[in-house]
Amino acid sequence: MYFYANMKNKIWHIIGLMSGTSLDGVDLVYVKFTKEQGYTFKVLKKEAINYSELWKNKLQDAFYYSGEKLTKLDVDYGYFLGELVNNFIAINRIKNIDFIASHGHTIFHQPEQNFTLQIGSGAVIAAITNCKVICDFRIQDLALGGQGAPLVPIGDKLLFADYDFCLNLGGFANISFEDKEKRIAFDIGPVNIVLNHYTRKIGLEYDDNGKLASKGDINKELFNELNKLPFYKDNKPKSLGYEFVIEVIIPIINTYNLPLNTVLKTFIEHAAFQISEIINRNASDVNKNVLVTGGGALNDYLISRISHYAKAEIIVPDKEIIDYKEALIFAFLGLLKSQNEVNCLKSVTGASKDHSSGVVYNQK
């Protein structure tokens, strides 16, 4: 048993798990949190586990699975995550763990129909690791009328308050910032989930530094059509799922029958334009800064195009924060849940109230 809560000194040791929609793998972090005047953190251990082709295909195909097959995948993926954690604990000789916080892997996200699904059974992870597990952070928010996303902004607010905007470039781009003393956050649009879809057609997991995109041309007709999509005009709060990509974005791009480099360059230009529109609209002066994390922060060409459009300082931090910020913040969401503190903001998701979200599985 690894449970050693240290309530007296307000110190917690937590393992955070994150799997993003871009299907690059699972991020694990072992984090020490301390609470004095506010919360501070230190990442003690970290690891990124790439998915095998088998798991990548399963997770991608799960969108089309039957209920029975999807239920089994939820359990199987829970065993997979549990074993990853056990290996992580063993390799790093970790002894002091208050709990594991797991985001799971999103299969469905349709807040307008009041449902979302992140697989990776918390009960199974708890049984495999013999640790307390906190998971399913989104479902309560939907029940309260919210979008169930994004959830990271509470971490942006409490752990990364030095930045005016926190921009995450993962499968989807999302942003958070303070507006009239309220945290505002929402999904801007898809990014890596689209770019990687096309690079995988030529056997590449991603476009390294945007080199392929930089050699393409911008197709103005496609650029303009993508920018006219109704989603970009919707009022916030708003969030996106894989459904939007396969039902809207991919069909539009495919009708143009363009070379790969042109597809990548045009989509990056579109993404950079939409991201910068949000930053510029909400930057009241020229001294604003933007913290950029997620896999897209390593795409030099994408960052250069955002910098071209955005009227703010674009800050790309060290690789630890780029790669592990989301896993770190889901560990923090678990911490807030364990203390019955608010970890989900109505100003972000549109829920009827601020609340402490997550499902707890105890092992004693």
Secondary structure by P-SEA (a helix, b strand, c coil): ccccccccccbbbbbbbbbcccccbbbbbbbbbbbccbbbbbbcbbbbbbbcaaaaaaaaacccccaaaaaaaaaaaaaaaaaaaaaaaaaaccccccbbbbbccccccccccccccccccaaaaaaaacbbbbccccaaaaaaccccccccccccccccccccbbbbbccccccccccccbbbbbbccccaaaaaaaaaaacccccccccccccccccaaaaaaaaacccccccccccccccccccccaaaaaaacccaaaaaaaaaaaaaaaaaaaaaaccccccbbbbbbcccccaaaaaaaaaacccbbbbbccccccccaaaaaaaaaaaaaaaccccccccccccccccbbbbbbbcc
